[in-house]
Amino acid sequence: MTGVAVRRVLQAVVVLLGVSVLTFLLVHLVPGDPVRLALGTRFDQSTYDALRERAGLDQPVLTQFLSWIGHALTGDLGVSFRSGDPVTLLILERLPATVSLALASIVVALLIAVPLGTASALRPRSFLDGFGTVVSQIGISVPEFWMGIMLILVFAGTLGWFPASGYVPFSQDPLGWARSLVLPAVTTGLVSGSVLTRFTRSSVLEALSAEHVRTARAKGLGPRAVLNWHVLRNALLPLVTVTGVQLAYLLSGVVVVEIVFAWPGLGLLALQSVQARDYPVLQGAVLLFAVVFLVLNLVVDLLYSKLDPRIAS
């Protein structure tokens, strides 16, 4: 187990370094002068030169990269060209909204996927199986922005149960925070839940045909005991991996959903940074997304190894 953890951490460090180099180069290949965009239409040459020098853009690209990566290792991701605020502060301000949405969405997804996928696998080719297949197909096929708009029209515009947009911090109003979270979480949760439903169904079907399950039935164990102790325990192992990937995707910011619901998360911050050529914020956001993916993949790998010792060996 320790050897697996060490190998995974070393691999994660190498991948993170590669992502950092690639992100830095791609961001600097984006056409447009970020200093001119930050200053607007009226500025003098001395102000322009001073901002370029303060941002380090007058240095060679290699010097800029080494300076950026050195500061990033200490937690300093630079200063925003647009607002002048520290990038770390901007990211921390958006993080609660993104984490709230991601965790609520994955809960919605699992509440849909595990019961529906398991029930479909236990009764293949039944009405329930067909219903589950249709629901998951709709969830995968329908665009998130369309689903979000439909939910806003019905539950915010017609019924008035939930706000149509905006985010309320939990510290200000817990009830308002929960109400603001429902519609965006259901929108992303339905899509993720549709994907997870298919994985759950196929995993349970595969587990049902395993030899140890037939042996358990031959020994006289009841259907509920077989399902709980011999089917779900093995069938849910692949679901752990897929759920980790889905959670990493959600934590990286669901841009479309955040735009539809005016959700002030990291995805919207990254999009605004691209539009403003705000290199430091964009680099910091992408670096954070990479760290989130690597950490969650590491946790999933270790959890998988713990649940199935054959992986570790």
C-alpha positions as CSV (number, residue, x, y, z in Angstrom):
1,M,0.0,0.0,0.0
2,T,2.8,2.4,0.9
3,G,4.7,1.5,-2.3
4,V,1.6,2.2,-4.4
5,A,1.1,5.6,-2.7
6,V,4.7,6.6,-3.3
7,R,4.6,5.6,-7.0
8,R,1.3,7.5,-7.5
9,V,2.7,10.6,-5.7
10,L,5.8,10.6,-7.9
11,Q,3.7,10.2,-11.0
12,A,1.5,13.0,-9.9
13,V,4.5,15.3,-9.5
14,V,5.8,14.6,-13.0
15,V,2.3,15.1,-14.5
16,L,1.8,18.4,-12.6
17,L,5.2,19.7,-13.9
18,G,4.2,18.8,-17.4
19,V,0.8,20.4,-17.1
20,S,2.5,23.6,-15.7
21,V,4.8,23.9,-18.6
22,L,2.1,23.2,-21.2
23,T,-0.3,25.7,-19.5
24,F,2.3,28.4,-19.4
25,L,3.2,28.0,-23.0
26,L,-0.4,27.8,-24.3
27,V,-1.4,30.8,-22.3
28,H,1.4,32.9,-23.8
29,L,0.5,31.7,-27.3
30,V,-2.9,33.3,-27.0
31,P,-3.0,36.3,-29.3
32,G,-3.5,39.8,-27.8
33,D,-1.7,42.1,-25.4
34,P,-2.9,41.6,-21.8
35,V,-1.4,44.9,-20.7
36,R,-3.3,46.9,-23.3
37,L,-6.5,45.1,-22.4
38,A,-5.9,45.8,-18.7
39,L,-5.2,49.5,-19.3
40,G,-8.1,50.1,-21.7
41,T,-8.0,52.7,-24.5
42,R,-6.4,55.6,-22.6
43,F,-2.9,55.2,-21.3
44,D,0.6,56.6,-21.8
45,Q,3.7,54.7,-22.7
46,S,5.3,55.0,-19.2
47,T,2.3,53.4,-17.6
48,Y,2.3,50.7,-20.2
49,D,6.0,50.0,-19.6
50,A,5.7,50.1,-15.9
51,L,2.8,47.5,-15.9
52,R,4.7,45.2,-18.3
53,E,7.8,45.4,-16.0
54,R,5.7,44.8,-12.8
55,A,4.1,41.7,-14.5
56,G,7.5,40.5,-15.7
57,L,6.4,40.4,-19.3
58,D,9.5,42.3,-20.4
59,Q,11.6,39.2,-19.4
60,P,12.4,36.2,-21.6
61,V,9.7,33.5,-21.6
62,L,12.0,31.0,-19.7
63,T,12.7,33.6,-17.0
64,Q,9.0,34.3,-16.7
65,F,8.2,30.5,-16.3
66,L,10.9,29.9,-13.7
67,S,9.8,32.9,-11.7
68,W,6.1,31.8,-11.9
69,I,6.7,28.2,-11.0
70,G,9.0,29.3,-8.1
71,H,6.4,31.6,-6.7
72,A,3.7,29.0,-7.3
73,L,5.5,26.5,-5.1
74,T,5.2,29.0,-2.2
75,G,1.5,29.6,-2.9
76,D,2.0,32.9,-4.7
77,L,0.2,32.7,-8.0
78,G,0.8,36.4,-8.9
79,V,-1.5,39.3,-9.3
80,S,-4.4,39.8,-11.6
81,F,-3.8,42.2,-14.6
82,R,-7.4,43.2,-14.5
83,S,-8.2,43.9,-10.8
84,G,-4.7,44.0,-9.2
85,D,-5.8,41.5,-6.6
86,P,-3.7,38.4,-5.7
87,V,-4.7,35.4,-7.8
88,T,-4.7,33.2,-4.7
89,L,-7.3,35.4,-3.1
90,L,-9.5,35.5,-6.2
91,I,-9.4,31.7,-6.4
92,L,-10.2,31.3,-2.7
93,E,-13.2,33.6,-3.0
94,R,-14.7,31.4,-5.8
95,L,-13.8,28.1,-4.2
96,P,-16.7,27.8,-1.8
97,A,-19.3,28.2,-4.6
98,T,-17.6,25.6,-6.7
99,V,-17.1,23.1,-3.9
100,S,-20.7,23.5,-2.8
101,L,-22.0,22.9,-6.3
102,A,-19.7,19.9,-7.0
103,L,-20.5,18.1,-3.7
104,A,-24.3,18.7,-4.1
105,S,-24.2,17.6,-7.7
106,I,-22.3,14.3,-6.9
107,V,-24.8,13.6,-4.1
108,V,-27.7,14.1,-6.6
109,A,-25.9,11.9,-9.2
110,L,-25.3,9.0,-6.7
111,L,-28.9,9.2,-5.4
112,I,-30.1,8.6,-9.0
113,A,-27.4,6.2,-10.2
114,V,-27.0,3.6,-7.4
115,P,-30.7,2.7,-6.9
116,L,-31.7,3.0,-10.6
117,G,-28.7,1.2,-11.9
118,T,-28.9,-1.6,-9.4
119,A,-32.7,-2.0,-10.0
120,S,-32.2,-2.1,-13.7
121,A,-29.5,-4.8,-13.4
122,L,-31.6,-7.0,-11.1
123,R,-34.5,-6.9,-13.6
124,P,-32.9,-6.9,-17.0
125,R,-35.2,-6.3,-20.0
126,S,-38.1,-5.3,-17.6
127,F,-40.1,-2.0,-17.7
128,L,-37.8,-0.7,-14.9
129,D,-34.7,-1.5,-17.0
130,G,-36.1,0.2,-20.0
131,F,-37.1,3.2,-17.9
132,G,-33.6,3.5,-16.5
133,T,-32.1,3.2,-20.0
134,V,-34.3,5.9,-21.4
135,V,-33.7,8.3,-18.4
136,S,-29.9,7.8,-18.6
137,Q,-29.9,8.3,-22.4
138,I,-31.9,11.5,-22.0
139,G,-29.6,12.8,-19.3
140,I,-26.5,12.1,-21.5
141,S,-28.0,13.6,-24.7
142,V,-29.7,16.7,-23.4
143,P,-27.3,19.7,-23.2
144,E,-26.8,21.1,-19.7
145,F,-27.7,24.7,-20.7
146,W,-31.0,23.5,-22.1
147,M,-31.8,21.5,-19.0
148,G,-30.8,24.4,-16.8
149,I,-33.0,26.8,-18.7
150,M,-36.0,24.4,-18.5
151,L,-35.6,24.0,-14.7
152,I,-35.4,27.8,-14.3
153,L,-38.6,28.2,-16.4
154,V,-40.5,25.6,-14.4
155,F,-39.2,25.8,-10.8
156,A,-38.2,29.5,-10.7
157,G,-40.4,31.2,-13.3
158,T,-43.7,29.3,-13.0
159,L,-43.6,27.7,-9.5
160,G,-41.3,30.2,-7.8
161,W,-39.8,27.6,-5.5
162,F,-36.2,28.4,-6.1
163,P,-34.2,31.4,-7.3
164,A,-33.4,31.5,-11.0
165,S,-29.7,32.6,-10.5
166,G,-27.1,33.7,-8.0
167,Y,-25.2,32.2,-5.1
168,V,-25.9,32.9,-1.4
169,P,-22.9,32.0,0.9
170,F,-23.7,29.5,3.7
171,S,-22.3,31.9,6.3
172,Q,-24.9,34.6,5.4
173,D,-28.0,32.5,5.0
174,P,-28.0,28.7,5.2
175,L,-31.5,28.3,3.9
176,G,-30.8,30.7,1.1
177,W,-27.6,28.8,0.3
178,A,-29.6,25.6,0.0
179,R,-32.3,27.1,-2.2
180,S,-29.7,28.7,-4.5
181,L,-28.0,25.4,-4.8
182,V,-30.9,23.2,-5.8
183,L,-31.4,24.0,-9.5
184,P,-27.7,24.1,-10.6
185,A,-27.0,21.0,-8.6
186,V,-29.9,19.1,-10.1
187,T,-28.8,20.2,-13.6
188,T,-25.3,18.9,-13.3
189,G,-26.3,16.0,-11.1
190,L,-28.8,14.7,-13.7
191,V,-26.0,14.6,-16.3
192,S,-23.5,12.9,-14.0
193,G,-26.1,10.6,-12.6
194,S,-27.0,9.4,-16.1
195,V,-23.4,8.4,-16.8
196,L,-23.0,6.7,-13.4
197,T,-26.3,4.8,-13.9
198,R,-24.9,3.0,-16.9
199,F,-21.7,2.1,-15.0
200,T,-23.7,0.9,-12.0
201,R,-26.0,-1.3,-14.2
202,S,-23.1,-2.9,-16.1
203,S,-21.0,-3.4,-12.9
204,V,-23.9,-5.1,-11.1
205,L,-24.7,-7.3,-14.1
206,E,-21.1,-8.4,-14.3
207,A,-21.0,-9.1,-10.5
208,L,-24.3,-11.1,-10.7
209,S,-22.7,-13.6,-13.1
210,A,-19.5,-14.1,-11.0
211,E,-18.7,-17.6,-9.7
212,H,-18.6,-16.5,-6.0
213,V,-22.2,-15.1,-6.4
214,R,-23.4,-18.5,-7.8
215,T,-21.6,-20.3,-5.0
216,A,-23.3,-18.0,-2.4
217,R,-26.7,-18.7,-3.8
218,A,-25.9,-22.5,-3.9
219,K,-25.1,-22.3,-0.2
220,G,-28.6,-21.0,0.5
221,L,-28.0,-17.3,1.1
222,G,-31.0,-15.1,0.6
223,P,-31.3,-12.6,-2.2
224,R,-30.8,-9.6,0.0
225,A,-27.6,-11.1,1.6
226,V,-26.2,-12.0,-1.8
227,L,-26.9,-8.6,-3.1
228,N,-25.4,-6.7,-0.1
229,W,-22.4,-8.8,0.6
230,H,-21.4,-10.4,-2.7
231,V,-22.7,-8.2,-5.5
232,L,-22.8,-4.5,-4.5
233,R,-19.4,-4.7,-2.7
234,N,-17.7,-5.8,-5.9
235,A,-19.9,-4.0,-8.3
236,L,-19.4,-0.6,-6.7
237,L,-15.6,-0.8,-7.1
238,P,-15.6,0.6,-10.7
239,L,-18.2,3.2,-9.6
240,V,-15.6,4.6,-7.2
241,T,-13.3,5.4,-10.1
242,V,-15.9,7.0,-12.2
243,T,-17.4,9.0,-9.3
244,G,-13.9,10.3,-8.6
245,V,-13.5,11.5,-12.2
246,Q,-16.9,13.0,-12.2
247,L,-16.2,14.9,-8.9
248,A,-12.9,16.2,-10.3
249,Y,-14.7,17.4,-13.4
250,L,-17.3,19.2,-11.3
251,L,-14.6,20.7,-9.0
252,S,-12.9,22.1,-12.1
253,G,-15.8,24.3,-12.7
254,V,-18.9,23.6,-14.9
255,V,-18.6,26.6,-17.1
256,V,-21.9,26.3,-19.0
257,V,-24.0,25.7,-15.8
258,E,-22.2,28.5,-14.0
259,I,-23.0,30.9,-16.9
260,V,-26.7,29.8,-17.0
261,F,-27.2,30.3,-13.2
262,A,-24.7,33.2,-12.8
263,W,-22.9,31.0,-10.4
264,P,-19.6,32.7,-9.2
265,G,-17.4,29.6,-9.4
266,L,-14.0,28.8,-10.7
267,G,-15.3,27.9,-14.2
268,L,-16.7,31.4,-14.7
269,L,-13.5,32.9,-13.3
270,A,-11.4,31.0,-15.8
271,L,-13.7,32.0,-18.7
272,Q,-13.6,35.7,-17.7
273,S,-9.8,35.4,-17.5
274,V,-9.6,34.1,-21.0
275,Q,-11.8,36.9,-22.3
276,A,-9.6,39.5,-20.5
277,R,-6.2,37.8,-21.3
278,D,-5.6,37.8,-17.6
279,Y,-2.7,35.4,-17.7
280,P,-1.9,35.1,-14.0
281,V,-5.6,34.2,-13.1
282,L,-5.9,31.8,-16.0
283,Q,-2.6,30.0,-15.1
284,G,-3.6,29.8,-11.5
285,A,-7.0,28.4,-12.3
286,V,-5.7,25.8,-14.7
287,L,-3.0,24.8,-12.2
288,L,-5.6,24.4,-9.5
289,F,-7.8,22.2,-11.9
290,A,-4.8,20.0,-12.5
291,V,-4.0,19.6,-8.8
292,V,-7.7,18.7,-8.1
293,F,-7.6,16.0,-10.8
294,L,-4.3,14.6,-9.6
295,V,-5.3,14.6,-6.0
296,L,-8.7,13.0,-6.6
297,N,-7.2,10.4,-8.9
298,L,-4.6,9.6,-6.2
299,V,-7.3,9.2,-3.6
300,V,-9.3,7.0,-5.9
301,D,-6.3,4.8,-6.7
302,L,-5.5,4.4,-3.0
303,L,-9.1,3.7,-2.1
304,Y,-9.3,1.2,-4.9
305,S,-6.2,-0.5,-3.7
306,K,-7.6,-0.6,-0.2
307,L,-10.9,-2.1,-1.4
308,D,-9.3,-4.6,-3.7
309,P,-5.8,-5.8,-2.5
310,R,-5.2,-7.5,-5.9
311,I,-4.6,-4.0,-7.4
312,A,-1.9,-3.2,-4.9
313,S,-0.1,-6.4,-5.5
